[in-house]
């Protein structure tokens, strides 16, 4: 009997490490493909004559406005989702925000890459948590894993990504249990993006 509890704890740890790796791979691939699509489309719009470039921003704003008005994603930010223990339907807005981010950035809108990437990764992490029937109060940890994966994909710093998730996304409440799975997801995402950036995938 005395070996049952340690065995259960070890098995649980293995399961969560596997899920963290899966989140890193899926989120890293998604962010990598987003960046490739962004670079490709930006190259196309960058080659347009100046008069056409000037039209891109208002057209992009109009398209985004229509998209968000019709689809009404209504998802919270990544930080809000973490602090609400992953309860909001964070994953439902993924396709809308993915397309909206591409339109904004390609048309010359004032936005960065990390915000949309963190949203994609957090959405996918929430979805993975539902697939594996992870308890709602643990889904916040999975969202942090996803955001760590996004950070590592963009900046190539998986350890810094884990610390970022620990210190910034849990403001006022240092959750040390987030550190190890976040680092695992960040490393997995970093390796995936290293492969995507290699000559074989360029």
Residue pairs with C-beta under 8 A, 6 or more apart in sequence:
16 181
17 181
17 184
19 128
19 129
19 132
19 134
19 142
19 181
20 145
20 181
20 182
20 184
20 185
20 188
21 184
21 185
21 188
22 128
23 121
23 124
23 125
23 128
23 142
23 145
23 146
23 149
23 185
23 188
24 145
24 148
24 149
24 152
24 184
24 185
24 186
24 187
24 188
24 189
24 192
25 188
25 189
25 192
26 124
26 128
27 120
27 121
27 124
27 125
27 146
27 149
27 150
27 153
27 185
27 189
28 149
28 152
28 153
28 188
28 189
28 190
28 191
28 192
28 193
29 192
29 196
30 120
30 121
30 124
31 117
31 120
31 121
31 149
31 150
31 153
31 154
31 189
31 193
32 153
32 192
32 193
32 196
32 197
33 196
34 98
34 101
34 102
34 116
34 117
34 120
35 113
35 153
35 154
36 196
37 102
38 102
38 105
38 106
38 113
41 102
41 106
42 105
42 106
45 53
45 56
45 106
45 107
45 108
48 56
53 108
56 106
56 107
56 108
57 107
57 108
57 109
59 107
60 103
60 104
60 106
60 107
60 108
60 109
61 107
61 109
63 103
63 107
64 100
64 103
64 104
64 109
67 96
67 99
67 100
67 103
68 96
68 100
71 96
73 92
73 93
73 96
73 97
74 93
75 81
75 88
75 89
75 90
75 92
75 93
75 97
75 119
75 123
76 84
76 88
76 90
77 119
78 118
78 119
78 122
78 143
78 147
78 169
79 168
79 169
79 171
80 88
81 88
81 90
81 122
81 126
81 140
81 143
82 140
82 143
82 144
82 169
82 170
83 140
84 140
85 136
85 137
85 139
85 140
86 126
86 129
86 136
86 137
86 138
86 139
86 140
86 141
86 142
86 143
87 136
87 139
90 122
90 123
90 126
90 143
91 123
91 124
91 126
91 127
91 130
92 123
93 119
93 123
94 119
94 120
94 123
94 124
94 127
97 116
97 119
97 120
97 123
98 116
98 120
100 116
101 111
101 115
101 116
101 119
103 109
104 111
105 111
105 113
105 116
113 154
114 150
114 151
114 154
117 150
117 153
117 154
118 146
118 147
118 150
118 151
120 150
121 146
121 147
121 149
121 150
121 153
121 189
122 143
122 146
122 147
122 150
123 146
124 146
125 139
125 142
125 143
125 145
125 146
125 147
125 149
126 139
126 142
126 143
126 146
128 142
129 138
129 139
129 142
130 139
134 142
141 175
141 177
141 178
141 181
144 165
144 166
144 169
144 170
144 175
144 178
144 181
144 182
145 165
145 178
145 181
145 182
145 184
145 185
146 185
147 161
147 164
147 165
147 169
148 158
148 161
148 162
148 164
148 165
148 182
148 183
148 185
148 186
148 189
149 161
149 185
149 186
149 188
149 189
150 161
150 189
151 157
151 160
151 161
151 164
151 165
151 186
152 158
152 161
152 185
152 186
152 187
152 189
152 190
152 193
153 189
153 190
153 192
153 193
155 161
156 190
156 193
157 186
157 190
158 183
158 186
158 187
158 189
158 190
159 183
159 186
161 182
161 183
161 186
161 189
162 178
162 179
162 182
162 183
162 186
163 179
165 178
165 182
166 174
166 175
166 176
166 178
166 179
166 182
167 174
170 178
195 201
